[in-house]
């Protein structure tokens, strides 16, 4: 009986260890975006506060192509209020955050 309990505990410990090793860590998107900018002048955004991400996708909200750099610069050509979105990714997992910038 004692031997069976020890074997059961050992098997359970192995299963728990395997589960912990294969657990997926979800990314957390976090970014810094200036609150204002000027038409024709580059703004720089950063994703350095994001965690557990190995890929990024920025959408600057002005119809331009999405950018996959971690900390890109962008130039707006028309004044207005824009939503800047960052998607942080890790494998099939992703997390998104958006911030507003006003371009004068």
C-alpha positions as CSV (number, residue, x, y, z in Angstrom):
1,X,0.0,0.0,0.0
2,X,2.8,2.4,1.0
3,X,4.6,1.6,-2.3
4,X,1.4,2.4,-4.3
5,X,1.0,5.7,-2.6
6,X,4.6,6.7,-3.3
7,X,4.2,5.6,-7.0
8,X,1.0,7.7,-7.3
9,X,2.6,10.8,-5.7
10,X,5.6,10.4,-8.1
11,X,3.4,10.1,-11.1
12,X,1.4,13.1,-10.0
13,X,4.5,15.2,-9.6
14,X,5.7,14.2,-13.1
15,X,2.3,15.2,-14.6
16,X,2.4,18.6,-12.8
17,X,6.0,19.2,-13.9
18,X,5.0,18.5,-17.5
19,X,2.0,20.8,-17.3
20,X,4.1,23.7,-15.9
21,X,6.7,23.2,-18.6
22,X,4.2,23.5,-21.5
23,X,2.2,26.4,-20.0
24,X,1.9,29.2,-22.5
25,X,2.8,32.7,-21.3
26,X,0.5,35.3,-22.7
27,X,2.0,38.6,-23.9
28,X,0.9,41.9,-22.3
29,X,0.9,44.9,-24.7
30,X,2.0,48.2,-23.2
31,X,3.2,51.2,-25.1
32,X,4.2,54.8,-24.9
33,X,2.7,57.2,-27.5
34,X,3.0,61.0,-27.4
35,X,-0.3,62.7,-26.8
36,X,0.4,65.3,-29.5
37,X,2.5,65.7,-32.6
38,X,2.9,67.9,-35.7
39,X,2.1,67.2,-39.3
40,X,5.3,66.2,-41.2
41,X,7.4,65.7,-38.0
42,X,8.3,62.1,-36.9
43,X,6.9,60.8,-33.7
44,X,8.4,57.7,-31.9
45,X,6.4,55.1,-30.1
46,X,7.8,52.4,-27.9
47,X,6.7,48.9,-26.7
48,X,9.5,48.5,-24.1
49,X,6.9,48.1,-21.3
50,X,5.3,45.1,-23.0
51,X,6.0,41.7,-21.5
52,X,6.3,38.2,-22.8
53,X,6.1,39.4,-26.4
54,X,8.4,38.3,-29.3
55,X,6.6,40.1,-32.1
56,X,4.8,43.4,-32.5
57,X,2.4,45.1,-34.9
58,X,1.7,48.8,-34.9
59,X,-1.3,50.4,-36.6
60,X,-1.1,54.2,-36.7
61,X,-4.7,54.7,-37.6
62,X,-4.1,56.8,-40.7
63,X,-4.4,54.1,-43.4
64,X,-0.6,53.5,-43.6
65,X,0.9,50.0,-43.6
66,X,1.2,48.2,-40.3
67,X,4.7,48.2,-38.8
68,X,6.4,45.2,-37.1
69,X,9.3,47.0,-35.4
70,X,9.3,47.2,-31.6
71,X,9.9,50.9,-31.4
72,X,9.2,52.6,-34.7
73,X,8.8,56.2,-35.8
74,X,6.0,57.5,-37.9
75,X,5.1,60.7,-39.8
76,X,1.5,61.9,-40.0
77,X,0.7,63.9,-43.2
78,X,-2.8,65.2,-42.1
79,X,-3.8,66.9,-38.9
80,X,-6.4,65.0,-36.8
81,X,-7.0,62.7,-33.9
82,X,-5.7,59.1,-34.4
83,X,-5.9,55.9,-32.5
84,X,-2.5,54.2,-32.3
85,X,-2.7,50.4,-31.7
86,X,0.0,48.0,-30.6
87,X,-0.5,44.2,-30.8
88,X,2.0,42.2,-28.8
89,X,2.3,38.6,-29.9
90,X,3.9,35.4,-28.6
91,X,3.1,32.4,-30.8
92,X,-0.6,32.2,-31.3
93,X,-1.3,34.5,-28.3
94,X,-1.8,38.2,-28.6
95,X,-2.8,41.2,-26.6
96,X,-3.7,44.7,-27.9
97,X,-3.7,48.2,-26.5
98,X,-4.6,51.5,-28.1
99,X,-3.8,55.2,-27.3
100,X,-4.9,58.4,-28.9
101,X,-2.6,61.0,-30.5
102,X,-3.6,64.5,-31.7
103,X,-1.7,65.8,-34.7
104,X,-1.7,69.5,-35.3
